[in-house]
Amino acid sequence: MTAPIAPPVRSALRRTSPLGDAFHVFDTTLRDGAQREGITYSVADKIAVATLLDELGVGFIEGGWPGAMPKDTEFFARAAAGELALTTAKLVAFGATRKAGVRADADPQVRALLDSGAEVITLVAKSDVRHVERALRTTLDENLAMVADTVRLLVDEGRRVFLDCEHFFDGYAADRDYGLRVAEAAVTAGADVVVLCDTNGGMLPMGVAEVVRDVAARGGFRIGIHCQDDTGCAVANTVAAVQAGATHVQCTANGYGERAGNADLFAVVGNLTTKMNLPVLPDGALAEMMRVSHALAELANIAPNTHQAYVGSSAFSHKAGLHASAIKVDPDLYNHLDPTRVGNDMHILITEMAGRASVELKAKELGVDLAGRPEAVGRIVEAVKEREAAGWSYEAADASFELLIRDELATADANAAGLPPAARPFTLESYRVIVENSGGSVNSEATVKVHVGGRRIIATAEGNGPVNALDSALRSAVADQYPELNEVELIDYKVRILAGHAGTDSITRVLVTSATVGAPGPEEWTTVGVHANVVEASWQALVDALVYVLPTTPATGP
């Protein structure tokens, strides 16, 4: 037999939640979450994911199924070799009970769990009589023996064992006693937690709460909960289970998982901590939620969900003018909590719904004080509404909105002083773009004529497309006057056909995201352009992108 693992020595540096072992936040992103379509983690990715989850402060990280998946076997081997240094979490190996008719110590899959080196092991077991008889094709008593034998072997080898009762809720509806017999077999053999799994994801909160309360009253063992999201209730079901007595929650980052996904780790932790006063993460860790969520999305190669609870970039965004008016008085009136608690921030969106309060708050967010400028605020509100009606949108283009404010204030100040309006850093005389297909090779060439620094400049450049050629020509024309533009690069470009339009002559909206290269965590900004001609819409957005980082030329006398 494999030698038992010595009880772990808890480092003085190990961060623990105030609840310690009394409540478990168990993450299964690397096992259950990885079953989402489109997610494929390399071993290096898995190590990076585990490191981020550990930084957040979860108690357990299920790393995968060693022995069944070669990549998971390698992950546990590399973790044991020191490539993964956890300061908060325990690494968990996942596997199944022994096969029917086979001794636990002779089952290669059970042996692989021991060889993984994981201190904690989660076993999945059938708890629905229909699955035992039809899927496993064995007897109910043999299934109980499979559970007991495997748990006992792992516990005797020094492992801590959690039991996932697969299809527990469906099985409970068919036979409310057999699932308890499975749980009791595991607990009697030494399992610490019995996890009730809504494997098909078909439960609703009231049903989950009823079953958990009944099991708690009848069983007398520690209960965990694992919910899929097929009814859109995985988070609510998890919270309902905790309220009914569960003290172990299994979740995945951003709700990743098979079919509709799993209970979202960040929503569950946010609800438990801020709504139920259960400090389930180490002190200070809650403020890391948004950062960790977005970093994990990048590793999964999935765009962050902007409308995700707590950690989405739009989770505390306000669009309606009525909301903004109240927020101006007290942000708590329309925020269910201070967004900084979860590492997020409040945003005011500028649309045709914007009122004076929205514009003032958004300007303040952008560092522009409009207090005492009611006429300017009114003109900005009207300009936004007129432009929105023509297809412009400033919701995702803060830089263009800030330029609109700057231009309005500069014009107002110049008029008040009897001076001509302040000039932009450069002005367009004309541009021309040529696209040529020569022998299957497509090339673009752009020529721009601009006035900058009192000079008329003509510049020509080639590019892999008309927008790239225009961008290069414009930069070439103004770079001598403004060398700082050499540090600006375009990092994203989006084109959208506006609603209500169709065909190749449709009105298009272009969003350009730029960044200052070389700067720490480069600052990014987004600008917008709208026109029936996609090249002109792109030009508008490109010009705003460059003007945004340049100083405003003050108004001067005649």
Steps between C-alpha positions, in 0.01 A plus 500: 500500500603859441636667813249735668560870453610679813246753629573829321692762692312826458743778418479819702470674164195298394203733462174366637151639499358611833277190488794265451397139439145572617408608146651379172526695176585221257593591142467252215591723204784271396280192497130577455555849357740365239210302350359820349506504120795702374717468812821301468756555775863407454687379807663844525153656482379274780788608721423866425129450574573326828739779601234767438236306694746464786560875494126552534499280808282201414544205735518216249598478132391190312777450247355224285485123466847343523522160340205564271639812326873506407509878520357488852750234602781727379348799681503320836853375439627850423311642797659239728842586353464858622366685195183590693549665839163552669475732799128470570342208319537124514538324167230237442508196271172377352414141421244223522440220747644157424342300223242236583659168591850647538689560828564870564874447542512316167309762299748697282283811507492503880875441505547800269320718756749395765794547263387858424634612837184703569415533868129524424301276266148541369328177405196495275242234579160402367220594741202445269373141488424536129861593423632215715288242325503639143836683468724303739303179441562377850299447817410764752697319772811467280487874432497565875799269541684678217454832684598368842802301381646788298449762769648273766812429293561867428446602862730222621763640261474840669275679253208723581196390298196687371223300332311646201157333489427522129135564399410522868190718459356295214576184696340644814179562308495136384611342830558730796682230700767363267697823468522513879628143509779599257587800714501297820725235343752770413484679835530175694814421298649839585382756240489857630235653274211364296433726203146501360531547124235643272674336207224564247458858622122472511433615856350826626599669829193397699548134404870508586434657839232243582722204415807638680297565816355148487841339445652707781227392738522132403870456439703686759806537272666803341328606177645659188324628188589482129259664252487513123327800339250342260209691656706818544482444876840351589606797711158533664489123562844512663404789727172325589694186594730701728202661667357150552819367659770427241850612605692403186432663162641378168525766227690590185660828399256713298254210499699300242381145447319253281172600333373816676787494747540482877440726797720807449769518768499880507123540531482231769786646704367853452157398626629298795737773612303819441142378538523216753792635706704182450867603463593203283820653356811623682495862612551737208447232234152613395648807333697269269190345345474713185873476424505123544178451303633689199842333518334157503288601199817587311651160582182331376515716186146620564404867506399610851124518548438874531165441673622241749384561857753674726799479261362599159616838370133599469392362839494850648433700182203736482336618182167660590500869589269427794763271650775756450297773672468282810864385486611862493335537841613163641662212301349247741152583372557297181796273592427190706849531651816707468654359180854547633431222751524249215770685306253661259395860439189698415453634147256750354403421140433785261214430257188670371351418841759722669385801695696783657593290803636220279722743309629667818579167666665356191708814454611476863593134444715616206663772707308797359315727743175638356380652826381854440475443123125435453489645147784274387335198661177575316677530165690174558176318585337626180806413291503146638131450425536635145803282431341190652203552267745498209659174613781612729551322830719612788430206732827332403684809375594706803786672317273638227256620764780672690606674178143615447505655848839659442389649168181640652682660793774640276242652268303648790815647657613648169159655435492650848844656441415623152765274348488248214438140607800296613648301214551126507864386471457437126228552239418299191515644153433171321581133485493235229515121524578260216446124522661296224474130425802411290546136411314388811701727730283768661676821602375830641651845470383816675594865453405763757533877485486667841589831659711463812718750683431767239618275214323309225622141503440232236579142596450168323519152650415143413320252720342157509160667473352847446471575871857391572626711208304805619627457854861475380471801269343718769766408756772571243353845437483611863784303662761775463277743688376242749762223547307364799257346251770246419413341835133454405378187327162371388416182694140434399271595213129420481241576233126468551210546260248718678155361577238587243749506214592226254708444191844618401392865523407467869599750767797362690637569844872449559661461842877534526687407819850640538771467762827659599765235441776459750295649783434276800173316443453720195230762530222431252234724350222451248369739237206484260414604147172472307440536125348327199858457376694263724830669412367840611360349821843346560672833430282675759586242764872501409521881522331502841735226618806716428352835603400347835863470613612840370480833680217737414616812317374804696292769337704798382427856406445615141 
